[in-house]
Structure formats: structure tokens, C-alpha cells
């Protein structure tokens, strides 16, 4: 990988079960700077944040002085073993086992310092779900989500083809046949999903209420009763289905909009392009167009932290009488 001379990249491998190992890709300038934790979305892996040529959001953040940690969720990317029809885990294990393993490794390397979190698409949903019900405590100073939605409520022909036909019909047939969703082979995405992950994701996409699959824990209610870190929601003006601006706004309201901000990345708002679901992170102009706004968001919250440390804490609100 061709990186800037002062940027280094390394792979960290974290055992999470007797058989499963997670991969965490680190980009930094001499391992200095505040830690940033990045999580990819469905049928993806961590490569959405970096390329073979050393470009992408993760190297960009490292060039701005951050110590960046990019997750490959279980079975994806360089996490091993790769997903197969025999894989039994789902999003429950992602939240209860994978996230704590990543968070603990970052704490081990950086100390128990405030972290900055960022995600693409479904990764932001997982981050919010984790904060609503954390397994290990973590102090998150601020967050930035690219094209993150929970429900897909927009209706269009494109939505019908992508969701009703491909994601539901074709994917369900594939899962029933092979035991897993091999999205790359189907040209649906860049990585695979287990049968259970696909099923649990579908439930959350379809549910009006954001409830846990096992005990009906209400994630939205929990989030609205918390003091969440400030969240920057970014949506592409040309994202017609998977991160439609209206659905991104709906998630913002569902989680509690206080302290958050929404920005629509399109020409009408002064950006160079009407961004879509993937090129919101991968477009060659992104580092000059909107990546600086994410850094400014992070830095503004870092400055606020110096004067008001409690602002970045994820903690329950108390009822005042």
C-alpha cells in the first residue's frame, strides 16, 4: 500500500473465540493522536475506508494527526475464518463480542482515553445499538456517520429492484441454498453475511420499533434517554435507496437529534458532486470536498471536551423533578 511517507499501516489480529479472529487495520503517524474507530456496513468490510493505493478516509484521518483503527467485523475482510454456510453468528455476537474486543484492544494500545467513532451505512446503526447497551464502558467524544439509516422507507422502482428483488428475494434464495449470503459472487456487495446476520438485519430494516431480536430491548427508547456524543449525519444527494437522505434523517430523529447535525452532500449545497452510497467515501474529490468537515466536527468537539468534559460522556439522563 502506497501511503504518505509519514503514515504507517499495520494489521492487528484479535482472538474473539476459540475459532474466530478479528482484524483491525491501524493507520497513524508514529501511533500518535486521538483514537478513531471506524466500522463498515452490511455486505462490506473495512476496505470501504482505505484502498490499495493508500487513499481513503482512514489514511486521510491519519494525515490529520489521528490514530485510526478500521474494523473488519467477524468473518469479513481479513478476519478469520471467512464467512461460510457453517457460520452461526449474527448481529448479537457483533454487539456482545466483536465490539467489546475492538474497544478493549484500542484501550490497551491507547489507554482509556476518549475515542472518536465513524461509520458507513449499517455500521452506524451497530454503533448506536452498542452505545444503547454497552458491554464494556467506552467514552465516545463525537461520531460521524456516512449514509447511515436503520429503516428503508422510501418507495421507488430502484428501491423495488435493490431491496424487494435483490436483497429480499434473490438473497433469501441464495441463503436458503448455500447457508450464507455470498454478496460478492452475486455482485451485491464486497463481502459476505451469515444467514443469521442477514435475517437480523432484515428484521431491523422492516421493524417500525427498534427492538432486540431476543428480549425486545427498545434501542430507540434507550438512546433517547441518554446523553449521546454529538453526531454528524452525512447523506449523499444521489443516494436513492441504501442511505436515502430522508431515511438518514429518520434515524437521526429516532436516536434523538439533540447535539447532532445533518448535512446533505450535493451540488445545491455547494459540494462538487451529488454523492451516492459508496462514493460518499471513495470519490477522489471527497478528501477536498467533505472529509475536512468531519475533521472540523471532531476537532470542535475535542476543543469542547477541554472545557466541558462531561459533554462527550455516554451516560443516562436523570429525571429532574
N, C-alpha and C positions, 0 to 999 in steps of 0.2 A: 504494500500500500504506500503510495507516494503522499507523504504528509509534509506540512511545513517543517523546516529544519528543526524548530524548537518544540514541535509536537511529537509526543511518543504515543504509541498504541500497544496495548498488551491484553492478553486474554487471561481471565481469572476463572477457574473452574471450582464449583461449589457442590459438594455432595449434599443431596437433599433427602434421598432414601438410599437403601442398600443397592438399588439398581440405577437410580437416576442422578445425573449430574447436571447442574445448571451452568450456563456460560454467561459471563459478564465481561463486556468489552470496555476497556478503560482508555480514555484519551485525555492527555494532560500536558502541561508544561512542567516537567520535573515533579509531577504528582502534587502540585500546589494548587491552591484555590478552593473555593467553596464547592462542596459536592453537589452534582446534578445527577438525578436518577431518571432515566428515560425508559419508557415501556411502549412496545409496539401494540398493534391491534390484532384483530382476528385474521386468520389465514395470512399472517405476516411473520416476520422475525425482526431482530434488531437492525438488520441491514437497511431498513427504511430510513435510518438516521445516519448512515455513512456508506460510502462507495469504495470500490477497489482503488480508485484514484485518489482517495483521501479527501473527498468532498462530502458535503452533507452537514446536517445540523449539529451532530456531535463534534466533529473536528472544528466547526465554526465556533462553538461554545468554548472549546479548549483554547482556541486562538484568542478568545476574550478573557482568558485567565481562569476559567473554571476547570474543575476536576470532574470529568464526565464519565458516568457509568451507564452503559447501554445493556439492557437485559435481553437475553433470549429466553422466553418462557419455556417451560418444560417440554422437551421433545422437538423444539423448533431451533432453527439456526445451528449453532454448534453445541447446543445442549444435547446430551446423550442419555439413552438411545433415542433415535428419531422415532417420531410417532408411527405406529403401525396399527393394524387391526386388532392387535392384542393389548393395546394401551387402554388402561381402565380409568385414568384420572380425568378430572374435569375442572371446572372453574372453582369448585370448593377447595380442591388441593392448591390451585393457583393462589387463592386468597389466604389459606390457612398454613401453607407450607412454603410455596415459592417466594411470595413477597417477604415473609419474615427472614428467609435465608438471604435474600438480596440485601435487605435492610441491615441485618446483622453484619454481613460482610463489609458493607460500606462503613458502618460504625467501627468495625475492627480496624479498617485501614485509615479512617479519618478522625476517629473519636466521635463521641456523642455530641455532634455539632448540628446546627440547623441544616437541613437539606432543602434543595430546590428540586421540584418534580416537574417533568414534562411528559407528554404522551401524544400518540397519534391514534385517532379513532377510538376503538373499543378499549385501548389501553387506559384512556382517561376514565372510563366507566369503572374499570377494575381498581384504579387508584382511589376513586371516590368511595367505592364499596369497602376497600380496605380501611380507609380512614373512619368510615362509619362504624367499623367493628374491628379495630386493630388487634392483632395477636401479640405483637411486641410494640412497645411505645416508640414513636418517632416524632420528632419536631420538624414539621414542614413549614418553611418560611413563605414560599409562594409557589404557584403552579401555573403552567401554560399548556393548554390543550389545543391540538390541531385537528379540526374536523371531528370532534368528539360528540357523539349523540348516544342516547340509550335506545329510544324507540324510533322506528322509521314510519312516520305517519303520513308523509306526503304521498299523493297519488298521481301517477303519470304512466305513460306507456313504457318509459325507461325503467321506472320502478317495477312495473309488472314483469318485465323481462329479467331484470337483475335479481329481484327478490323472489317473486312468486314462481318464476320458471327456474332460474338457475340455483338460487340459494335454497329454496324450499323443495321443489320437485326434483331437479337433477341431483342436487347434493344429497337429498334424503335417499334417493335410489342408490347413489354411489356408496353412502354409508351403510345401507342395508346389505349391499352386495359385498363390500370389501372390509367393513368393520371400522373404517375411518374415512375422513374427507381428505383425499389427496388433491388439494386445490391446485397445486402447480401443474399436475398432469391434466387437470380439467381446464387449465388456463383461466382459473378463477382468482388466483392469488399467488403469493410467493412461498407459502409453506402450508403444512397440513394441520388438521384439527382432529382430535379424538371424537369418537361417537358421542361421549358424554359432554364434552365441551361444546360441540355443535348443538346438542339438544338444550343445554342450559343457556347458551347464548340466545337461541331462538325463543325460549321462554321469556327472557328479559326484554327482547325486542318486541314481543307481542303483548306482554302484560301492561295494563294501564298503571297498576300499582307495582312498585319496585320491591318485590318480596323475595326472600331467600327460598331456595328450592326445597330446603329440608325442614325449616321450622317457621317459615313465614315472617322472619325478621323484616321489618319495614326500613329499608335503607334510606329512602327519601325522608321519612319522618325523623330518623336519627340524624341525618345530615342537617336538616333544618333546625335541629335543636343543638347544633354545635357551632362553635366559632371556627369556621374553616379558614385556611390560609387564603389570601387574595388569589383569585383565579382569573387568568386571561384566556377567554374563549376566542379562538380564531376559526373562521369558516371561509371557504372559498366561494366566490360568487358563481363559479361554474360547477360547483359540486351539487349535482342534481338529485342524488339519491343517498349515498352512503354517509354523507356528512352535510346534508342539506341545511342551509342556514336556519330555517325555521325549526328543524329538529335540534340543532345545537342550542338555539335559544330556549327550547322547551326543557332541555336538560339543565340549563343554567337556572331556570325558574324552579325546577323540581328539586335541585340540590340547595337552593337558597341563593338568590342573586346578590345579597349584601356583600360588599367588598370585592365583587367580581366585575369584569368588563368584557363586552363583546365587540369584536371588530370583524367587519366583512371585507375580505381581501378581493377587491375588484377595481376595475378601471374607474368606475364612478366615484370611488372613494380616494382616488389618486394613486393607486398602485399600478404597476406596469402591466399586469395581466389580470384576467378573471381566472383565479386559480381553481383547480379541481381537487379531487380527494387525495390523489397521490402527489401531484406536482406541487401541492402546498408545502411539501418538504423537499422535493427532489428537483424543482425547477432551477436552472442555472442562475436565474436572477433573484432567487429567494434570499441569498446572503446579503444582497444590497437592498432588497425591497422590504421584507418584513421581519427577517431574523433580528435586525437591530432593535426592533420594537420589543421583542421578547427579552433581549438582554437589558433594555431600559426598564422593562417591567421588573425583572429580577433585581436590578441594581437599586431601583427606587424602594423596593421592599427591604433590601439589605440595609439601606440607609435608615428606613423607619425602624428597623429592628434595633439599631443602636440606641434609639431614643425611647422606644416603646417595646421592650422585649416580648410582652405578652401578646402582641398583635399576631405573631407567627405561630402561636401555640394552637394545636388542635385540642380543644377541650370543650366540655359540656357547658352550655349556658345554664345559669341558675335562674329560677323563677323568683322575681322580686315582688314583694307584697308591700 
